[in-house]
């Protein structure tokens, strides 16, 4: 009989083959995990970034659409909607400053209408016209209108009597039988009054001193001025231009909004305006200060001149 004896080398080879298989499986599983993580990161990262960019673009578009409204009441309504939609926007300071200016203007117009309505020498038709014009521009159809105030004032106006239709209450000139020597303060035919006591007038009071509080207001100044890039087509054809902008500058010295005031150019107006707006948005200012505290400034005029020979 023969006895089989296992070769130790065969057992070592089998162990080595098993270890190689385990290493190969471990490497394959690790690669699959890395590929899955890469796919997840690729699909999730850009989408989040795209959503953020879309939100910022929508916010900027809404703000520009609001400030581009020419009518002050509609601009006020759009700005108030902007604050409601984007309460944490970095345009918030500039929007609040513009709303303060518009509300002050509306209050002054309302006071003028009240002065006209209660003026005694203005006809009823003129008063109604003044109130109708205010209601058409600032009335209740727009956000922030004065529905109750307008209704109350119109009710008071309808109860007033038209001064143009009031009959004259002047007495006719009649010849009086009372002599002209009898004063108006004496009863005709009555006893002569005693001389009135002398009138003592109080000593005049010294005029009151009015103290005026002067506020130290320092307008904004350029801290880092950025010159506009000359449009290539205009530079090649030597076309000059002048662009005038109004800037709203926040309390940090950044330009929050630009508004076109005037452009003078024979050609390429849009290119000149775009170049001036880009330079203005990149310019940094020392903010306006009131009593040493920085505040937002509205309507700062900035001129950009394009001269090909400069």
C-alpha positions as CSV (number, residue, x, y, z in Angstrom):
1,X,0.0,0.0,0.0
2,X,1.0,3.5,-0.7
3,X,0.4,6.4,1.7
4,X,-0.2,9.9,0.1
5,X,1.8,12.6,1.6
6,X,0.6,16.2,1.1
7,X,3.2,18.6,-0.3
8,X,3.7,21.7,1.9
9,X,4.4,23.8,-1.2
10,X,0.9,23.0,-2.5
11,X,-0.7,24.3,0.7
12,X,1.3,27.6,0.5
13,X,0.3,28.1,-3.1
14,X,-3.4,27.6,-2.2
15,X,-3.1,30.2,0.6
16,X,-1.5,32.7,-1.7
17,X,-4.2,32.3,-4.3
18,X,-6.9,32.8,-1.6
19,X,-5.2,36.0,-0.3
20,X,-4.9,37.4,-3.9
21,X,-8.6,36.8,-4.4
22,X,-9.5,38.6,-1.2
23,X,-7.3,41.6,-2.1
24,X,-8.9,41.7,-5.6
25,X,-12.4,41.7,-4.1
26,X,-11.4,44.4,-1.5
27,X,-10.0,46.6,-4.3
28,X,-13.1,46.1,-6.4
29,X,-15.5,47.0,-3.6
30,X,-13.4,50.1,-2.7
31,X,-13.5,51.3,-6.4
32,X,-17.2,50.8,-6.6
33,X,-17.7,52.9,-3.4
34,X,-15.5,55.7,-4.7
35,X,-17.4,55.7,-8.0
36,X,-20.7,55.9,-6.2
37,X,-19.5,58.8,-4.0
38,X,-18.2,60.6,-7.1
39,X,-21.5,60.2,-8.9
40,X,-23.5,61.5,-5.8
41,X,-21.2,64.5,-5.4
42,X,-21.3,65.3,-9.1
43,X,-25.1,65.1,-9.2
44,X,-25.8,67.0,-5.9
45,X,-23.1,69.8,-5.9
46,X,-23.8,71.7,-9.1
47,X,-27.5,71.4,-8.6
48,X,-27.3,73.2,-5.2
49,X,-25.0,75.8,-6.7
50,X,-27.3,76.3,-9.7
51,X,-30.3,76.8,-7.3
52,X,-28.3,79.4,-5.3
53,X,-27.3,81.3,-8.5
54,X,-30.9,81.2,-9.8
55,X,-32.1,82.7,-6.5
56,X,-29.6,85.5,-6.6
57,X,-30.4,86.2,-10.3
58,X,-34.1,86.3,-9.5
59,X,-33.5,88.7,-6.5
60,X,-31.4,91.0,-8.7
61,X,-33.9,91.0,-11.5
62,X,-36.8,91.8,-9.2
63,X,-34.9,94.7,-7.6
64,X,-33.9,96.2,-10.9
65,X,-37.5,95.8,-12.2
66,X,-38.8,97.6,-9.1
67,X,-36.4,100.6,-9.3
68,X,-36.9,101.0,-13.0
69,X,-40.6,101.9,-12.5
70,X,-41.0,105.5,-13.6
71,X,-44.2,106.2,-11.6
72,X,-43.4,106.7,-7.9
73,X,-46.6,104.9,-6.5
74,X,-45.9,101.8,-8.6
75,X,-42.2,101.9,-7.6
76,X,-43.2,102.1,-4.0
77,X,-45.5,99.1,-4.4
78,X,-42.8,97.0,-6.1
79,X,-40.2,97.9,-3.5
80,X,-42.6,96.9,-0.7
81,X,-43.2,93.6,-2.4
82,X,-39.4,93.1,-2.8
83,X,-38.9,93.6,1.0
84,X,-41.7,91.1,1.6
85,X,-40.2,88.5,-0.8
86,X,-36.5,89.0,0.1
87,X,-36.4,90.2,3.8
88,X,-32.7,89.3,4.1
89,X,-31.5,90.9,0.9
90,X,-28.4,93.0,0.8
91,X,-30.5,95.6,-1.1
92,X,-32.6,96.1,2.0
93,X,-30.9,99.4,3.2
94,X,-31.2,101.0,-0.3
95,X,-34.8,99.9,-0.7
96,X,-35.8,101.4,2.7
97,X,-34.0,104.7,1.9
98,X,-36.0,104.9,-1.4
99,X,-39.3,104.1,0.4
100,X,-38.6,106.9,2.9
101,X,-38.2,109.4,0.0
102,X,-41.3,108.2,-1.8
103,X,-43.5,108.3,1.3
104,X,-42.3,111.8,2.2
105,X,-43.3,112.9,-1.4
106,X,-46.7,111.3,-1.1
107,X,-47.3,112.9,2.3
108,X,-46.5,116.4,0.9
109,X,-48.9,115.8,-2.0
110,X,-51.7,114.7,0.4
111,X,-51.2,117.9,2.5
112,X,-51.4,120.0,-0.7
113,X,-54.8,118.4,-1.5
114,X,-56.1,119.1,2.0
115,X,-55.0,122.7,1.7
116,X,-56.9,123.0,-1.6
117,X,-60.1,121.3,-0.3
118,X,-60.3,123.5,2.8
119,X,-59.4,126.8,1.0
120,X,-62.4,129.2,1.1
121,X,-61.8,130.9,-2.3
122,X,-61.4,127.8,-4.5
123,X,-64.5,126.5,-6.3
124,X,-66.0,123.1,-5.7
125,X,-65.0,121.8,-9.1
126,X,-61.4,122.6,-8.6
127,X,-61.4,120.9,-5.2
128,X,-63.0,117.7,-6.7
129,X,-60.4,117.7,-9.5
130,X,-57.5,118.0,-7.1
131,X,-58.8,115.1,-5.0
132,X,-59.6,113.0,-8.1
133,X,-56.0,113.5,-9.5
134,X,-54.5,112.4,-6.1
135,X,-56.7,109.3,-6.0
136,X,-55.8,108.4,-9.5
137,X,-52.1,108.5,-8.8
138,X,-51.8,107.5,-5.1
139,X,-55.2,105.9,-4.5
140,X,-56.3,102.6,-3.0
141,X,-55.7,100.6,-6.2
142,X,-52.0,100.7,-5.3
143,X,-50.3,99.2,-2.2
144,X,-50.1,101.8,0.5
145,X,-53.0,103.9,-0.7
146,X,-55.2,106.1,1.5
147,X,-58.6,104.5,1.0
148,X,-60.1,105.7,4.3
149,X,-58.5,109.1,4.3
150,X,-59.7,109.8,0.7
151,X,-63.2,108.6,1.4
152,X,-63.4,110.8,4.5
153,X,-62.1,113.8,2.7
154,X,-64.5,113.3,-0.2
155,X,-67.4,113.0,2.2
156,X,-66.4,116.3,3.9
157,X,-66.0,117.9,0.5
158,X,-69.5,116.9,-0.6
159,X,-71.0,118.5,2.5
160,X,-69.2,121.8,1.8
161,X,-71.1,124.7,0.2
162,X,-69.6,125.9,-3.0
163,X,-68.1,129.4,-2.4
164,X,-68.8,130.4,-6.0
165,X,-72.6,129.9,-5.4
166,X,-72.9,131.6,-2.0
167,X,-75.0,134.7,-2.4
168,X,-73.5,138.1,-1.4
169,X,-74.5,139.2,2.1
170,X,-73.5,142.8,1.6
171,X,-76.3,145.2,2.6
172,X,-77.5,147.7,0.1
173,X,-76.4,151.2,0.4
174,X,-79.2,153.0,2.2
175,X,-79.3,156.6,3.6
176,X,-79.4,156.4,7.4
177,X,-81.3,159.0,9.4
178,X,-78.6,158.8,12.1
179,X,-76.1,161.7,11.8
180,X,-72.6,160.6,10.9
181,X,-71.3,162.4,14.0
182,X,-72.7,159.6,16.2
183,X,-70.0,156.9,16.6
184,X,-70.8,153.3,15.9
185,X,-70.3,152.3,19.5
186,X,-73.1,154.7,20.8
187,X,-76.8,154.1,20.8
188,X,-78.6,156.9,18.8
189,X,-80.6,159.1,21.1
190,X,-79.1,157.5,24.2
191,X,-77.0,159.1,26.9
192,X,-73.4,160.1,26.0
193,X,-71.1,157.4,27.3
194,X,-68.3,158.2,29.7
195,X,-64.8,158.4,28.4
196,X,-63.3,155.0,28.4
197,X,-60.4,154.3,30.6
198,X,-57.0,154.5,29.0
199,X,-55.8,151.2,27.5
200,X,-52.6,149.9,29.0
201,X,-50.8,147.7,26.6
202,X,-48.5,145.0,28.0
203,X,-44.8,145.4,27.5
204,X,-43.6,143.5,24.4
205,X,-42.0,140.2,25.1
206,X,-38.5,139.6,23.9
207,X,-38.4,137.4,20.9
208,X,-37.9,133.8,21.5
209,X,-34.6,132.4,20.6
210,X,-34.8,129.5,18.2
211,X,-32.0,127.0,18.4
212,X,-31.2,125.1,15.3
213,X,-29.4,121.8,15.4
214,X,-26.9,121.5,12.7
215,X,-26.1,118.0,11.6
216,X,-22.6,117.2,10.2
217,X,-23.3,115.5,6.9
218,X,-20.3,114.3,4.9
219,X,-21.2,113.1,1.3
220,X,-19.7,109.9,0.0
221,X,-16.3,110.0,-1.8
222,X,-14.6,107.5,-4.0
223,X,-12.2,105.2,-2.1
224,X,-11.3,102.9,-5.1
225,X,-12.2,104.5,-8.4
226,X,-12.7,102.1,-11.3
227,X,-12.4,103.6,-14.8
228,X,-14.8,102.2,-17.5
229,X,-13.4,100.1,-20.3
230,X,-13.7,101.8,-23.6
231,X,-15.9,99.8,-26.0
232,X,-13.8,98.3,-28.8
233,X,-16.0,99.3,-31.7
234,X,-16.3,102.9,-30.4
235,X,-12.5,103.1,-29.8
236,X,-11.8,101.7,-33.3
237,X,-14.0,104.4,-34.9
238,X,-13.0,107.1,-32.4
239,X,-16.5,107.7,-31.1
240,X,-16.7,109.8,-27.9
241,X,-19.5,109.8,-25.3
242,X,-20.7,111.1,-22.0
243,X,-22.7,108.9,-19.6
244,X,-24.4,110.4,-16.4
245,X,-25.6,108.0,-13.8
246,X,-27.3,108.3,-10.4
247,X,-25.9,105.9,-7.8
248,X,-27.5,104.5,-4.6
249,X,-24.6,103.8,-2.2
250,X,-25.1,101.7,0.9
251,X,-23.6,102.3,4.4
252,X,-20.6,100.1,3.5
253,X,-19.7,102.2,0.5
254,X,-20.9,99.7,-2.2
255,X,-23.1,100.7,-5.1
256,X,-26.4,99.1,-4.7
257,X,-28.1,100.5,-7.8
258,X,-27.4,102.6,-10.8
259,X,-29.9,104.8,-12.7
260,X,-29.3,106.3,-16.2
261,X,-29.7,110.1,-16.2
262,X,-28.2,111.1,-19.6
263,X,-26.2,109.6,-22.4
264,X,-24.6,111.6,-25.3
265,X,-23.1,109.5,-28.1
266,X,-23.4,109.4,-31.8
267,X,-23.3,105.6,-31.8
268,X,-23.0,102.6,-29.5
269,X,-25.1,104.1,-26.7
270,X,-25.8,100.7,-25.1
271,X,-22.1,99.8,-25.1
272,X,-21.2,103.0,-23.4
273,X,-24.0,102.7,-20.8
274,X,-23.0,99.1,-20.0
275,X,-19.3,100.1,-19.6
276,X,-20.2,103.0,-17.3
277,X,-22.6,100.8,-15.2
278,X,-20.0,98.1,-14.7
279,X,-17.4,100.6,-13.6
280,X,-19.8,102.2,-11.2
281,X,-20.8,98.8,-9.6
282,X,-17.1,98.0,-9.1
283,X,-16.2,101.4,-7.6
284,X,-15.9,101.5,-3.8
285,X,-16.8,104.7,-1.8
286,X,-16.3,106.1,1.6
287,X,-20.0,106.0,2.7
288,X,-21.9,109.1,3.6
289,X,-21.8,110.0,7.3
290,X,-24.3,111.9,9.4
291,X,-22.8,113.0,12.7
292,X,-20.0,110.5,12.2
293,X,-22.3,107.5,11.5
294,X,-22.3,105.9,8.1
295,X,-25.7,106.0,6.2
296,X,-26.9,105.0,2.8
297,X,-26.9,107.8,0.1
298,X,-29.5,108.0,-2.7
299,X,-29.1,109.8,-6.0
300,X,-25.3,110.5,-6.1
301,X,-24.5,111.8,-9.6
302,X,-21.5,110.3,-11.3
303,X,-20.3,111.3,-14.8
304,X,-18.2,109.0,-17.1
305,X,-16.6,110.7,-20.2
306,X,-15.2,108.5,-23.0
307,X,-12.6,110.3,-25.1
308,X,-10.6,108.3,-27.6
309,X,-7.8,110.9,-27.7
310,X,-7.3,110.9,-23.9
